[in-house]
Amino acid sequence: NERPGAVAGTSVAEEVAAILSGLGVDKAAFTGGTRVVRSPLTGEAIAAVPETAPSEVAAVIGKAEAAFQAWRKVPAPQRGELVRLLGEELRAAKAELGRLVTLEVGKIVSEGLGEVQEMIDICDFATGLSRQIYGLTIATERADHRMMEQWHPAGVVGVISAFNFPVAVWSWNAALAFVCGDAVVWKPSEKTPLTALATQALFQRAAKRFGGVPDGLLTLLIGGREVGEALVDDPRVPVVSATGSTAMGRKVGERVARRFGRSILELGGNNASIVTPSADLDIALRAVAFAAMGTAGQRCTTLRRLIVHDSVYDALVPKLKKIYGAIGVGNPVTSDALIGPLIDKGAYEGMQKALGAARSAGGTVHGGGREREAEAPEAYYVRPALVEMPAQTGPVIEETFAPILYVLRYRSFEEAIALQNGVPQGLSSSVFATDMREVEGFLSATGSDCGIANVNMGPSGAEIGGAFGGEKETGGGRESGSDAWKAYMRRQTSAINYGRTLPLAQGVKFDV
Ligand code: UN1
């Protein structure tokens, strides 16, 4: 349904400028630059952002390194206070920043706000964590000795983030890095520099209130691949956290490894849900709709493969097809559509290519066509596609960042698990079942091989409290909750001799 007057008379560009200025971003940071930013809602240019030259990156990292030297001396609970203040700023600016996410990425309003909520949540988490950074005291084999481990700040953390969660994924990394005593150099997606500029302005507000935050604790690199490479190759950056495609992550991982840096990779997902005979089909239907179509299929955790037992296929799939045909697709600012646009033309073309490949592989495609082309010729709205596939081949084993759900049939639970695990990616997964044997089997060592395995819900929409990430070509990194913070610190093992002799480990004798 159209929501008339929602943007009464203002172009997206004007609204974006008003939000950025209101949040304290200098006009020079988003006008007159070389990188043109377009809103996927309409395709119109909304800003022109000055870029960082690749030759300038070394100096930025130098500044971050100097900030780190000072920040690591600030006690962790005080560092937590900075992150608490950042959380307060985010709470106060939730409406504006959420709106900016919608305007820059095309997310529906509640998802734009949800993204900011995710930032607030990780700030709360990190504030608590700042008093819980602890190591172990370990039993030693030597008399009058103590052995322990400590966690020290790692240094400058490089954060490379993707367009689809332009600010939340940064916050998972940065909130932890700041309480861990690190400085952060952030290279946002070239498609979404505006939400990054807004976030940096909010950080600066928090830093000002905190007082005495070293200059350069958070710096931004606005630019493309070359800027990212300069960050990735710099030996003063011991940790690089990168979110994006598997192709990008493979390059980042290799380059960081070459200089013995540590990378935290959160790459492609090709997430599946299994619908078993004992599933609650009403829950499955709603969960699948959100997980497969939400965010226009542009989450790492989006449901891309639905593996349905033969006996429930006809009770589930026709209903699902109906939802696919009826769901509102459109501009989420001017209507109550649940599916916003794809990020750009490239995403649309990638989707059509995958659908073509699916047809060639014997798939039956429902939906997937372009919508609203007449009123928004520069924007890429699509009807989500449901594709019934005869087998898990061709595009089904690839991640296409668009709302395509491949549906497969299975007969035995073992076959379903083999299909679930039979792709190169390993981020998220879920099972719909009330039979505890199948639930526990799915969660067991011989079940899902993914970093995330859910029951009676979809694979997307994780909370920040758990460790987020996945296996295989997803890259193996873990971010956000649980003990993911350890990746942002260096571990030091210490043995202390408080006796008057020098016993050696392993009973070695060396009397000189
Ligand atoms: C991503 O798409 O990169 O679990 C992150 C989710 C969100 C984060 C997705 N909390 O779907």
Residues whose N, C-alpha, C, O or C-beta is under 5 A from the ligand:
A	BS01	UN1	F165 Q298 R299 C300 T301 S460 G461 A462
